Amino acid sequence: MASVNRVYAARLAGMAVLGPDGESLGRVRDVVISMSIVRQQPRVLGLVVELLTRRRIFVPILRVISIEPNAVTLSTGNVSLRRFAQRPGEVLVLGQVLDTRVRIDDPELPQLDAVDVVVVDLAIEQTRSRDWLVTRVAVRSHRRLGRRSTVHVVDWQNVQGLTPSALAMPGQGVAQLLHQFEDQRPIVVADALRDLPAKRRTEVINALDDDRLADILQELPEDDQTVLLMQLDTERAADVLEAMDPDDAADLLGVLNPTEAEVLLRRMDPEESEPVRRLLSHSPDTAGGLMTSEPVVLAPDTTVAEALARVRDPDLTPALASLVFVVRPPTATPTGRYLGCVHLQALLREPPANLVSGIVDTDLPSLTPDTSLGALTRYFAAYNLVCGPVVDDQNHLLGAVTVDDVLDHLLPHDWRDDYEEPQLSSRVTEGAT
């Protein structure tokens, strides 16, 4: 299929990036252009490519040998694995330019004179010298009464407002980014947020609802979590903490200044803050500090069908869904007397009408709140588990520890920055430029 020398940047988003032999390297996530204070035609510098590991790297545009309708092909599979970091003078097309309000000064479009329009795309073209330049801008006026407005394509020279200072102004839209993030996993969005300019990152955070922001926040390193949380006003920060899993909220509050943490805890709903306070009372490197206070807890008279319905909850992690815990009422932690657990596999083998009390595993040892991190790792290895119960000395279930929480504390705090999957092609190397 023939390569093209004029493309629209937004259409590159999500496009596969291939090496010279057709091997998949990742997908395009943004286009980087140069934009200076002196008004001159923006030049395309390269692409932000998300590798199979979710790391985002920079690929110079001169490495691109063809852009076809379904893929971008590079001249080499040797690219730098260094995480993309935006430099002064660089602008992200999808992250900063799209949805920007501009004015049009084009004699052929008098209807747009003195009218605010928004950028919906940029056309980039390759010159004879192989450089890629921004040549045209697609714009449209704001929608009215739900009707889609006409898109106009104008020469770049006729657009007023595409400057570094204008892009830094508050109030620019983030609709394009939110649309991109809509169906992506929280960890993917978290990685993308870290790569955005501070202004656009703040705008995206303000536009997300509390539940979605809580999910994303949980996937960020601690340092980024605290910076992001402190950007929110106290009321919204408390709302986001309420939407987080109690153990993740406790981890985040545990690294804040105690005074700041207490202010946020007091703003939270007491029903939401109480389990977080209990978790904060334990050392962070023990079962009590690592556990979640919201595992799947059932009364003895629960049927197998009801138990299976509970573990089908899409909000449950696979680890938490692997075990259900049977207790005497109350079933909210700290519960009544802990009776034992039921493995998911056991539920799948039983008739739906049977009661879980008939298949309780009473032999699996329980963890105590003081169980150390080292003992936790040996526990999961010895019993081939991904989840384990935490019980106090009066036999009340306090919560459950999952293997992912243990790994999160065993790995270096910046493991998300340095992680590389072993199946990445050996053609992609660290030292390439």
BAFI-353416 format. One record per residue (C-alpha): residue number from 1; chain; x, y, z. Coordinates in nm, 3 decimals. Layout:
N
(r NUM, 'A', (X, Y, Z)),
...
END
This chain:
433
(r 1, 'A', (0.000, 0.000, 0.000)),
(r 2, 'A', (0.139, 0.341, -0.098)),
(r 3, 'A', (0.276, 0.576, 0.164)),
(r 4, 'A', (0.123, 0.924, 0.196)),
(r 5, 'A', (0.306, 1.254, 0.243)),
(r 6, 'A', (0.016, 1.446, 0.401)),
(r 7, 'A', (-0.166, 1.312, 0.705)),
(r 8, 'A', (-0.385, 1.447, 0.982)),
(r 9, 'A', (-0.221, 1.409, 1.320)),
(r 10, 'A', (-0.527, 1.299, 1.518)),
(r 11, 'A', (-0.574, 1.006, 1.281)),
(r 12, 'A', (-0.234, 0.874, 1.378)),
(r 13, 'A', (-0.349, 0.819, 1.738)),
(r 14, 'A', (-0.352, 0.447, 1.816)),
(r 15, 'A', (-0.192, 0.354, 1.482)),
(r 16, 'A', (0.047, 0.058, 1.491)),
(r 17, 'A', (0.419, 0.131, 1.471)),
(r 18, 'A', (0.619, -0.133, 1.284)),
(r 19, 'A', (0.987, -0.206, 1.242)),
(r 20, 'A', (1.142, -0.250, 0.896)),
(r 21, 'A', (1.064, -0.623, 0.898)),
(r 22, 'A', (0.701, -0.569, 0.997)),
(r 23, 'A', (0.750, -0.644, 1.368)),
(r 24, 'A', (0.517, -0.456, 1.602)),
(r 25, 'A', (0.691, -0.204, 1.829)),
(r 26, 'A', (0.390, -0.025, 1.976)),
(r 27, 'A', (0.131, 0.241, 1.893)),
(r 28, 'A', (0.132, 0.613, 1.825)),
(r 29, 'A', (0.002, 0.818, 2.117)),
(r 30, 'A', (0.093, 1.172, 2.010)),
(r 31, 'A', (0.280, 1.388, 1.762)),
(r 32, 'A', (0.552, 1.627, 1.883)),
(r 33, 'A', (0.595, 1.958, 1.699)),
(r 34, 'A', (0.821, 2.258, 1.756)),
(r 35, 'A', (0.657, 2.588, 1.837)),
(r 36, 'A', (0.858, 2.903, 1.906)),
(r 37, 'A', (0.770, 3.251, 2.027)),
(r 38, 'A', (0.865, 3.385, 1.684)),
(r 39, 'A', (0.580, 3.299, 1.451)),
(r 40, 'A', (0.708, 3.043, 1.204)),
(r 41, 'A', (0.567, 2.728, 1.054)),
(r 42, 'A', (0.575, 2.446, 1.315)),
(r 43, 'A', (0.803, 2.156, 1.231)),
(r 44, 'A', (0.722, 1.795, 1.325)),
(r 45, 'A', (0.993, 1.657, 1.554)),
(r 46, 'A', (0.868, 1.303, 1.606)),
(r 47, 'A', (0.611, 1.068, 1.755)),
(r 48, 'A', (0.531, 0.963, 2.108)),
(r 49, 'A', (0.510, 0.585, 2.081)),
(r 50, 'A', (0.367, 0.360, 2.350)),
(r 51, 'A', (0.562, 0.033, 2.359)),
(r 52, 'A', (0.409, -0.304, 2.446)),
(r 53, 'A', (0.529, -0.240, 2.803)),
(r 54, 'A', (0.314, 0.079, 2.817)),
(r 55, 'A', (0.629, 0.293, 2.839)),
(r 56, 'A', (0.607, 0.600, 2.617)),
(r 57, 'A', (0.918, 0.689, 2.418)),
(r 58, 'A', (1.014, 0.945, 2.156)),
(r 59, 'A', (1.080, 0.837, 1.798)),
(r 60, 'A', (1.232, 1.107, 1.570)),
(r 61, 'A', (1.024, 1.173, 1.261)),
(r 62, 'A', (1.330, 1.106, 1.041)),
(r 63, 'A', (1.307, 0.741, 1.155)),
(r 64, 'A', (0.969, 0.715, 0.982)),
(r 65, 'A', (0.997, 0.582, 0.627)),
(r 66, 'A', (0.626, 0.547, 0.552)),
(r 67, 'A', (0.285, 0.635, 0.690)),
(r 68, 'A', (0.011, 0.413, 0.553)),
(r 69, 'A', (-0.360, 0.407, 0.643)),
(r 70, 'A', (-0.309, 0.138, 0.910)),
(r 71, 'A', (0.052, 0.164, 1.024)),
(r 72, 'A', (0.361, 0.376, 1.063)),
(r 73, 'A', (0.681, 0.200, 0.952)),
(r 74, 'A', (1.024, 0.289, 1.087)),
(r 75, 'A', (1.356, 0.260, 0.909)),
(r 76, 'A', (1.502, 0.067, 1.204)),
(r 77, 'A', (1.386, -0.134, 1.503)),
(r 78, 'A', (1.662, 0.017, 1.717)),
(r 79, 'A', (1.501, 0.297, 1.917)),
(r 80, 'A', (1.577, 0.453, 2.253)),
(r 81, 'A', (1.386, 0.311, 2.548)),
(r 82, 'A', (1.424, 0.628, 2.751)),
(r 83, 'A', (1.087, 0.752, 2.872)),
(r 84, 'A', (0.959, 1.047, 2.672)),
(r 85, 'A', (1.010, 1.380, 2.847)),
(r 86, 'A', (0.882, 1.697, 2.686)),
(r 87, 'A', (1.144, 1.969, 2.628)),
(r 88, 'A', (1.107, 2.347, 2.608)),
(r 89, 'A', (0.967, 2.451, 2.271)),
(r 90, 'A', (0.803, 2.112, 2.214)),
(r 91, 'A', (0.426, 2.087, 2.187)),
(r 92, 'A', (0.205, 1.776, 2.188)),
(r 93, 'A', (-0.058, 1.791, 1.917)),
(r 94, 'A', (-0.315, 1.568, 2.087)),
(r 95, 'A', (-0.217, 1.663, 2.440)),
(r 96, 'A', (-0.207, 2.041, 2.393)),
(r 97, 'A', (-0.321, 2.167, 2.054)),
(r 98, 'A', (-0.648, 1.986, 1.987)),
(r 99, 'A', (-0.953, 2.159, 2.139)),
(r 100, 'A', (-0.757, 2.487, 2.165)),
(r 101, 'A', (-0.963, 2.799, 2.094)),
(r 102, 'A', (-0.827, 3.006, 1.806)),
(r 103, 'A', (-0.934, 3.279, 1.565)),
(r 104, 'A', (-0.933, 3.258, 1.185)),
(r 105, 'A', (-0.819, 3.543, 0.959)),
(r 106, 'A', (-0.903, 3.411, 0.614)),
(r 107, 'A', (-1.064, 3.631, 0.346)),
(r 108, 'A', (-1.226, 3.322, 0.196)),
(r 109, 'A', (-1.406, 3.242, 0.524)),
(r 110, 'A', (-1.566, 3.572, 0.633)),
(r 111, 'A', (-1.822, 3.383, 0.842)),
(r 112, 'A', (-1.542, 3.289, 1.084)),
(r 113, 'A', (-1.415, 3.642, 1.131)),
(r 114, 'A', (-1.403, 3.733, 1.505)),
(r 115, 'A', (-1.555, 3.394, 1.593)),
(r 116, 'A', (-1.395, 3.160, 1.847)),
(r 117, 'A', (-1.335, 2.819, 1.690)),
(r 118, 'A', (-1.161, 2.508, 1.823)),
(r 119, 'A', (-0.883, 2.308, 1.661)),
(r 120, 'A', (-0.991, 1.955, 1.573)),
(r 121, 'A', (-0.683, 1.844, 1.378)),
(r 122, 'A', (-0.353, 1.947, 1.220)),
(r 123, 'A', (-0.239, 1.846, 0.873)),
(r 124, 'A', (0.130, 1.763, 0.848)),
(r 125, 'A', (0.313, 1.731, 0.517)),
(r 126, 'A', (0.655, 1.605, 0.413)),
(r 127, 'A', (0.872, 1.841, 0.210)),
(r 128, 'A', (1.134, 1.755, -0.049)),
(r 129, 'A', (1.400, 1.781, 0.222)),
(r 130, 'A', (1.214, 1.502, 0.413)),
(r 131, 'A', (1.111, 1.744, 0.689)),
(r 132, 'A', (0.750, 1.732, 0.806)),
(r 133, 'A', (0.572, 2.066, 0.861)),
(r 134, 'A', (0.230, 2.168, 0.992)),
(r 135, 'A', (0.055, 2.311, 0.686)),
(r 136, 'A', (-0.317, 2.319, 0.759)),
(r 137, 'A', (-0.547, 2.342, 1.060)),
(r 138, 'A', (-0.893, 2.186, 1.081)),
(r 139, 'A', (-1.130, 2.391, 1.298)),
(r 140, 'A', (-1.497, 2.412, 1.381)),
(r 141, 'A', (-1.718, 2.635, 1.589)),
(r 142, 'A', (-1.877, 2.518, 1.912)),
(r 143, 'A', (-2.172, 2.283, 1.878)),
(r 144, 'A', (-2.514, 2.435, 1.930)),
(r 145, 'A', (-2.825, 2.248, 2.037)),
(r 146, 'A', (-2.643, 1.918, 1.989)),
(r 147, 'A', (-2.582, 1.980, 1.618)),
(r 148, 'A', (-2.239, 1.908, 1.476)),
(r 149, 'A', (-2.082, 2.220, 1.325)),
(r 150, 'A', (-1.901, 2.231, 0.991)),
(r 151, 'A', (-1.529, 2.161, 0.985)),
(r 152, 'A', (-1.317, 2.411, 0.795)),
(r 153, 'A', (-0.958, 2.345, 0.686)),
(r 154, 'A', (-0.745, 2.659, 0.666)),
(r 155, 'A', (-0.380, 2.735, 0.600)),
(r 156, 'A', (-0.167, 2.751, 0.913)),
(r 157, 'A', (-0.074, 3.114, 0.838)),
(r 158, 'A', (-0.441, 3.215, 0.872)),
(r 159, 'A', (-0.476, 3.085, 1.228)),
(r 160, 'A', (-0.428, 3.318, 1.524)),
(r 161, 'A', (-0.366, 3.171, 1.870)),
(r 162, 'A', (-0.137, 2.875, 1.810)),
(r 163, 'A', (0.155, 3.006, 2.013)),
(r 164, 'A', (0.328, 2.875, 2.327)),
(r 165, 'A', (0.177, 3.153, 2.539)),
(r 166, 'A', (-0.174, 3.097, 2.403)),
(r 167, 'A', (-0.149, 2.723, 2.464)),
(r 168, 'A', (-0.050, 2.795, 2.825)),
(r 169, 'A', (-0.367, 2.995, 2.890)),
(r 170, 'A', (-0.624, 2.831, 3.124)),
(r 171, 'A', (-0.957, 2.706, 3.003)),
(r 172, 'A', (-0.855, 2.516, 2.691)),
(r 173, 'A', (-1.067, 2.208, 2.631)),
(r 174, 'A', (-0.963, 1.851, 2.699)),
(r 175, 'A', (-1.239, 1.668, 2.511)),
(r 176, 'A', (-1.000, 1.494, 2.272)),
(r 177, 'A', (-0.786, 1.353, 2.554)),
(r 178, 'A', (-1.086, 1.243, 2.758)),
(r 179, 'A', (-1.221, 1.064, 2.452)),
(r 180, 'A', (-0.887, 0.884, 2.411)),
(r 181, 'A', (-0.885, 0.780, 2.776)),
(r 182, 'A', (-1.247, 0.665, 2.781)),
(r 183, 'A', (-1.196, 0.292, 2.729)),
(r 184, 'A', (-0.838, 0.258, 2.852)),
(r 185, 'A', (-0.731, 0.085, 3.171)),
(r 186, 'A', (-0.648, 0.311, 3.466)),
(r 187, 'A', (-0.279, 0.218, 3.455)),
(r 188, 'A', (-0.259, 0.323, 3.088)),
(r 189, 'A', (-0.424, 0.658, 3.166)),
(r 190, 'A', (-0.193, 0.704, 3.466)),
(r 191, 'A', (0.113, 0.660, 3.244)),
(r 192, 'A', (-0.029, 0.903, 2.989)),
(r 193, 'A', (-0.106, 1.166, 3.254)),
(r 194, 'A', (0.254, 1.164, 3.373)),
(r 195, 'A', (0.369, 1.253, 3.021)),
(r 196, 'A', (0.131, 1.548, 2.979)),
(r 197, 'A', (0.236, 1.910, 3.038)),
(r 198, 'A', (0.141, 2.028, 3.388)),
(r 199, 'A', (-0.135, 2.261, 3.264)),
(r 200, 'A', (-0.308, 1.997, 3.051)),
(r 201, 'A', (-0.264, 1.732, 3.322)),
(r 202, 'A', (-0.445, 1.959, 3.569)),
(r 203, 'A', (-0.725, 2.020, 3.321)),
(r 204, 'A', (-0.773, 1.647, 3.264)),
(r 205, 'A', (-0.775, 1.579, 3.639)),
(r 206, 'A', (-1.038, 1.846, 3.692)),
(r 207, 'A', (-1.253, 1.698, 3.413)),
(r 208, 'A', (-1.247, 1.338, 3.541)),
(r 209, 'A', (-1.516, 1.218, 3.779)),
(r 210, 'A', (-1.412, 1.115, 4.130)),
(r 211, 'A', (-1.440, 0.738, 4.076)),
(r 212, 'A', (-1.234, 0.743, 3.756)),
(r 213, 'A', (-0.973, 0.971, 3.912)),
(r 214, 'A', (-0.950, 0.743, 4.217)),
(r 215, 'A', (-0.883, 0.440, 3.995)),
(r 216, 'A', (-0.612, 0.628, 3.807)),
(r 217, 'A', (-0.456, 0.771, 4.122)),
(r 218, 'A', (-0.408, 0.420, 4.261)),
(r 219, 'A', (-0.186, 0.333, 3.963)),
(r 220, 'A', (0.057, 0.621, 4.012)),
(r 221, 'A', (0.380, 0.613, 4.217)),
(r 222, 'A', (0.348, 0.761, 4.567)),
(r 223, 'A', (0.528, 1.085, 4.481)),
(r 224, 'A', (0.295, 1.152, 4.188)),
(r 225, 'A', (-0.008, 1.059, 4.397)),
(r 226, 'A', (0.072, 1.314, 4.665)),
(r 227, 'A', (0.145, 1.591, 4.414)),
(r 228, 'A', (-0.181, 1.525, 4.233)),
(r 229, 'A', (-0.388, 1.502, 4.552)),
(r 230, 'A', (-0.246, 1.829, 4.683)),
(r 231, 'A', (-0.356, 2.000, 4.359)),
(r 232, 'A', (-0.719, 1.931, 4.448)),
(r 233, 'A', (-0.920, 2.143, 4.689)),
(r 234, 'A', (-0.975, 1.978, 5.026)),
(r 235, 'A', (-1.337, 1.885, 4.957)),
(r 236, 'A', (-1.265, 1.710, 4.630)),
(r 237, 'A', (-0.951, 1.543, 4.766)),
(r 238, 'A', (-1.165, 1.389, 5.042)),
(r 239, 'A', (-1.422, 1.273, 4.785)),
(r 240, 'A', (-1.151, 1.106, 4.576)),
(r 241, 'A', (-1.007, 0.933, 4.884)),
(r 242, 'A', (-1.355, 0.800, 4.962)),
(r 243, 'A', (-1.372, 0.652, 4.612)),
(r 244, 'A', (-1.035, 0.476, 4.650)),
(r 245, 'A', (-0.990, 0.130, 4.799)),
(r 246, 'A', (-0.935, 0.179, 5.175)),
(r 247, 'A', (-0.587, 0.025, 5.167)),
(r 248, 'A', (-0.477, 0.250, 4.880)),
(r 249, 'A', (-0.624, 0.555, 5.054)),
(r 250, 'A', (-0.438, 0.457, 5.373)),
(r 251, 'A', (-0.110, 0.416, 5.181)),
(r 252, 'A', (-0.151, 0.762, 5.030)),
(r 253, 'A', (-0.249, 0.933, 5.357)),
(r 254, 'A', (0.037, 0.754, 5.530)),
(r 255, 'A', (0.299, 0.945, 5.331)),
(r 256, 'A', (0.136, 1.286, 5.383)),
(r 257, 'A', (0.210, 1.524, 5.662)),
(r 258, 'A', (0.004, 1.393, 5.960)),
(r 259, 'A', (-0.175, 1.728, 5.995)),
(r 260, 'A', (-0.275, 1.729, 5.626)),
(r 261, 'A', (-0.384, 1.365, 5.649)),
(r 262, 'A', (-0.603, 1.437, 5.951)),
(r 263, 'A', (-0.772, 1.730, 5.776)),
(r 264, 'A', (-0.864, 1.503, 5.484)),
(r 265, 'A', (-0.981, 1.221, 5.711)),
(r 266, 'A', (-1.215, 1.461, 5.891)),
(r 267, 'A', (-1.362, 1.577, 5.561)),
(r 268, 'A', (-1.436, 1.218, 5.456)),
(r 269, 'A', (-1.763, 1.047, 5.540)),
(r 270, 'A', (-1.713, 0.870, 5.877)),
(r 271, 'A', (-1.819, 0.536, 5.725)),
(r 272, 'A', (-1.545, 0.574, 5.465)),
(r 273, 'A', (-1.276, 0.717, 5.693)),
(r 274, 'A', (-1.312, 0.463, 5.975)),
(r 275, 'A', (-1.165, 0.163, 5.785)),
(r 276, 'A', (-0.886, 0.388, 5.659)),
(r 277, 'A', (-0.804, 0.496, 6.016)),
(r 278, 'A', (-0.791, 0.131, 6.124)),
(r 279, 'A', (-0.545, 0.053, 5.846)),
(r 280, 'A', (-0.330, 0.354, 5.939)),
(r 281, 'A', (-0.300, 0.219, 6.293)),
(r 282, 'A', (-0.085, -0.070, 6.162)),
(r 283, 'A', (0.271, -0.060, 6.038)),
(r 284, 'A', (0.275, -0.027, 5.655)),
(r 285, 'A', (0.506, -0.332, 5.623)),
(r 286, 'A', (0.272, -0.574, 5.802)),
(r 287, 'A', (-0.039, -0.764, 5.704)),
(r 288, 'A', (-0.249, -0.508, 5.893)),
(r 289, 'A', (-0.101, -0.222, 5.695)),
(r 290, 'A', (-0.120, -0.401, 5.359)),
(r 291, 'A', (-0.466, -0.554, 5.385)),
(r 292, 'A', (-0.786, -0.432, 5.225)),
(r 293, 'A', (-1.080, -0.403, 5.461)),
(r 294, 'A', (-1.329, -0.488, 5.183)),
(r 295, 'A', (-1.279, -0.853, 5.079)),
(r 296, 'A', (-1.572, -1.075, 4.985)),
(r 297, 'A', (-1.735, -1.166, 5.318)),
(r 298, 'A', (-2.039, -1.395, 5.344)),
(r 299, 'A', (-2.265, -1.533, 5.615)),
(r 300, 'A', (-2.282, -1.915, 5.653)),
(r 301, 'A', (-2.634, -1.935, 5.506)),
(r 302, 'A', (-2.528, -1.781, 5.173)),
(r 303, 'A', (-2.588, -2.005, 4.874)),
(r 304, 'A', (-2.318, -2.097, 4.624)),
(r 305, 'A', (-2.513, -1.909, 4.355)),
(r 306, 'A', (-2.510, -1.592, 4.566)),
(r 307, 'A', (-2.140, -1.634, 4.636)),
(r 308, 'A', (-2.061, -1.668, 4.266)),
(r 309, 'A', (-2.266, -1.358, 4.194)),
(r 310, 'A', (-2.052, -1.166, 4.444)),
(r 311, 'A', (-1.721, -1.273, 4.292)),
(r 312, 'A', (-1.844, -1.177, 3.944)),
(r 313, 'A', (-1.835, -0.812, 4.053)),
(r 314, 'A', (-1.622, -0.640, 3.783)),
(r 315, 'A', (-1.479, -0.404, 4.045)),
(r 316, 'A', (-1.312, -0.694, 4.225)),
(r 317, 'A', (-0.952, -0.775, 4.139)),
(r 318, 'A', (-0.885, -1.137, 4.036)),
(r 319, 'A', (-0.691, -1.184, 4.361)),
(r 320, 'A', (-0.981, -1.072, 4.584)),
(r 321, 'A', (-1.224, -1.282, 4.381)),
(r 322, 'A', (-1.018, -1.598, 4.439)),
(r 323, 'A', (-1.136, -1.641, 4.801)),
(r 324, 'A', (-1.457, -1.567, 4.988)),
(r 325, 'A', (-1.453, -1.550, 5.366)),
(r 326, 'A', (-1.731, -1.697, 5.579)),
(r 327, 'A', (-1.809, -1.533, 5.914)),
(r 328, 'A', (-2.080, -1.499, 6.175)),
(r 329, 'A', (-2.266, -1.166, 6.144)),
(r 330, 'A', (-2.185, -0.885, 6.119)),
(r 331, 'A', (-2.018, -0.931, 5.783)),
(r 332, 'A', (-1.864, -0.582, 5.770)),
(r 333, 'A', (-1.504, -0.577, 5.893)),
(r 334, 'A', (-1.419, -0.625, 6.172)),
(r 335, 'A', (-1.665, -0.910, 6.141)),
(r 336, 'A', (-1.818, -1.162, 6.376)),
(r 337, 'A', (-1.638, -1.490, 6.438)),
(r 338, 'A', (-1.431, -1.602, 6.140)),
(r 339, 'A', (-1.529, -1.954, 6.026)),
(r 340, 'A', (-1.301, -2.009, 5.728)),
(r 341, 'A', (-1.275, -1.945, 5.358)),
(r 342, 'A', (-1.408, -2.093, 5.034)),
(r 343, 'A', (-1.191, -2.109, 4.723)),
(r 344, 'A', (-1.339, -1.998, 4.392)),
(r 345, 'A', (-1.267, -2.339, 4.241)),
(r 346, 'A', (-1.472, -2.504, 4.515)),
(r 347, 'A', (-1.766, -2.274, 4.439)),
(r 348, 'A', (-1.750, -2.371, 4.072)),
(r 349, 'A', (-1.774, -2.742, 4.157)),
(r 350, 'A', (-2.079, -2.715, 4.386)),
(r 351, 'A', (-2.453, -2.715, 4.303)),
(r 352, 'A', (-2.583, -2.354, 4.307)),
(r 353, 'A', (-2.839, -2.421, 4.583)),
(r 354, 'A', (-2.584, -2.554, 4.834)),
(r 355, 'A', (-2.473, -2.335, 5.122)),
(r 356, 'A', (-2.117, -2.208, 5.153)),
(r 357, 'A', (-2.109, -2.332, 5.512)),
(r 358, 'A', (-2.085, -2.685, 5.376)),
(r 359, 'A', (-1.763, -2.626, 5.183)),
(r 360, 'A', (-1.566, -2.399, 5.418)),
(r 361, 'A', (-1.191, -2.459, 5.431)),
(r 362, 'A', (-1.107, -2.446, 5.802)),
(r 363, 'A', (-0.749, -2.571, 5.762)),
(r 364, 'A', (-0.595, -2.269, 5.591)),
(r 365, 'A', (-0.389, -2.075, 5.848)),
(r 366, 'A', (-0.483, -1.710, 5.901)),
(r 367, 'A', (-0.255, -1.407, 5.908)),
(r 368, 'A', (-0.237, -1.169, 6.201)),
(r 369, 'A', (-0.218, -0.789, 6.170)),
(r 370, 'A', (0.146, -0.804, 6.283)),
(r 371, 'A', (0.257, -1.063, 6.025)),
(r 372, 'A', (0.572, -0.923, 5.864)),
(r 373, 'A', (0.629, -0.865, 5.492)),
(r 374, 'A', (0.880, -1.151, 5.479)),
(r 375, 'A', (0.637, -1.390, 5.646)),
(r 376, 'A', (0.366, -1.283, 5.401)),
(r 377, 'A', (0.577, -1.378, 5.101)),
(r 378, 'A', (0.652, -1.721, 5.251)),
(r 379, 'A', (0.280, -1.766, 5.331)),
(r 380, 'A', (0.170, -1.705, 4.971)),
(r 381, 'A', (0.447, -1.928, 4.836)),
(r 382, 'A', (0.379, -2.211, 5.080)),
(r 383, 'A', (0.003, -2.226, 5.023)),
(r 384, 'A', (-0.006, -2.127, 4.652)),
(r 385, 'A', (-0.239, -1.835, 4.725)),
(r 386, 'A', (-0.296, -1.488, 4.587)),
(r 387, 'A', (-0.515, -1.377, 4.879)),
(r 388, 'A', (-0.513, -1.450, 5.252)),
(r 389, 'A', (-0.733, -1.365, 5.556)),
(r 390, 'A', (-0.617, -1.131, 5.835)),
(r 391, 'A', (-0.774, -1.221, 6.170)),
(r 392, 'A', (-0.728, -1.062, 6.515)),
(r 393, 'A', (-0.667, -1.246, 6.842)),
(r 394, 'A', (-1.043, -1.263, 6.907)),
(r 395, 'A', (-1.102, -1.439, 6.573)),
(r 396, 'A', (-1.261, -1.142, 6.396)),
(r 397, 'A', (-1.185, -1.104, 6.026)),
(r 398, 'A', (-1.018, -0.766, 5.975)),
(r 399, 'A', (-0.950, -0.788, 5.604)),
(r 400, 'A', (-0.744, -0.968, 5.342)),
(r 401, 'A', (-0.399, -0.927, 5.193)),
(r 402, 'A', (-0.351, -0.984, 4.820)),
(r 403, 'A', (-0.029, -1.078, 4.646)),
(r 404, 'A', (-0.029, -0.760, 4.436)),
(r 405, 'A', (-0.014, -0.548, 4.752)),
(r 406, 'A', (0.280, -0.756, 4.875)),
(r 407, 'A', (0.464, -0.718, 4.543)),
(r 408, 'A', (0.397, -0.346, 4.541)),
(r 409, 'A', (0.586, -0.315, 4.871)),
(r 410, 'A', (0.864, -0.556, 4.778)),
(r 411, 'A', (0.951, -0.379, 4.454)),
(r 412, 'A', (1.143, -0.047, 4.450)),
(r 413, 'A', (0.913, 0.253, 4.488)),
(r 414, 'A', (0.988, 0.363, 4.130)),
(r 415, 'A', (0.933, 0.022, 3.969)),
(r 416, 'A', (0.667, 0.164, 3.738)),
(r 417, 'A', (0.929, 0.392, 3.583)),
(r 418, 'A', (1.185, 0.119, 3.520)),
(r 419, 'A', (0.969, -0.180, 3.433)),
(r 420, 'A', (1.036, -0.352, 3.102)),
(r 421, 'A', (0.864, -0.671, 2.985)),
(r 422, 'A', (1.103, -0.954, 2.889)),
(r 423, 'A', (0.919, -1.031, 2.565)),
(r 424, 'A', (1.010, -0.693, 2.416)),
(r 425, 'A', (1.198, -0.737, 2.088)),
(r 426, 'A', (1.574, -0.745, 2.130)),
(r 427, 'A', (1.593, -0.505, 1.836)),
(r 428, 'A', (1.469, -0.226, 2.064)),
(r 429, 'A', (1.776, -0.118, 2.259)),
(r 430, 'A', (1.852, 0.128, 2.533)),
(r 431, 'A', (2.143, 0.309, 2.379)),
(r 432, 'A', (2.001, 0.394, 2.039)),
(r 433, 'A', (1.960, 0.757, 1.944)),
END
